[in-house]
Every structure is written in structure tokens, then in C-alpha cells.
Amino acid sequence: MTQELQTRLETLRHDLDHSAGAAHEAHLDHLEQVVQALRTMGEEVPHWAQDRLSGRSDEAAEDGFDNMPL
């Protein structure tokens, strides 16, 4: 992993731990971009980053069910 991407990941991890709402979503967008860059380069993606992004898709799926009629 390049030093630049490693530094960016650590910054994003800190930012995600200390943000909420729209800022948190923006940080998740950036995390997704960094993860995609790592995968494109054939680099290993840290487990915590994968967990954050999988949690995001879980939340989106749950939100979709919130609006379903009973």
C-alpha cells in the first residue's frame, strides 16, 4: 500500500470516528474511493475499512425496508 493511501486511510478512520450526519456520509464516500483504489492496485484492504463499508450497505438495505407498506 502506498504511503499516501495509508495516511489517507488513517485520516478517514479518525474522521469517521468523530463525525455524524452529512459529514460522516462524505467521509464514507471518500473511504469507498480509497478502498476502490486499493483494490484496483491489487492491495489488501484493511478489515476495518471493509466493515465500515459493509455497515453502510446494511443501513441502506434497512432504510429501504422502513418505507415498505405493511
Secondary structure in CASP SS format (residue, H / E / C, confidence):
PFRMAT SS
TARGET T0000
AUTHOR 0000-0000-0000
METHOD secondary structure of the structure
MODEL  1
M C 1.00
T C 1.00
Q H 1.00
E H 1.00
L H 1.00
Q H 1.00
T H 1.00
R H 1.00
L H 1.00
E H 1.00
T H 1.00
L H 1.00
R H 1.00
H H 1.00
D H 1.00
L H 1.00
D H 1.00
H C 1.00
S C 1.00
A C 1.00
G H 1.00
A H 1.00
A H 1.00
H H 1.00
E H 1.00
A H 1.00
H H 1.00
L H 1.00
D H 1.00
H H 1.00
L H 1.00
E H 1.00
Q H 1.00
V H 1.00
V H 1.00
Q H 1.00
A H 1.00
L H 1.00
R H 1.00
T H 1.00
M C 1.00
G C 1.00
E C 1.00
E C 1.00
V C 1.00
P C 1.00
H H 1.00
W H 1.00
A H 1.00
Q H 1.00
D H 1.00
R H 1.00
L H 1.00
S H 1.00
G H 1.00
R H 1.00
S H 1.00
D H 1.00
E H 1.00
A H 1.00
A H 1.00
E H 1.00
D H 1.00
G H 1.00
F H 1.00
D H 1.00
N C 1.00
M C 1.00
P C 1.00
L C 1.00
END
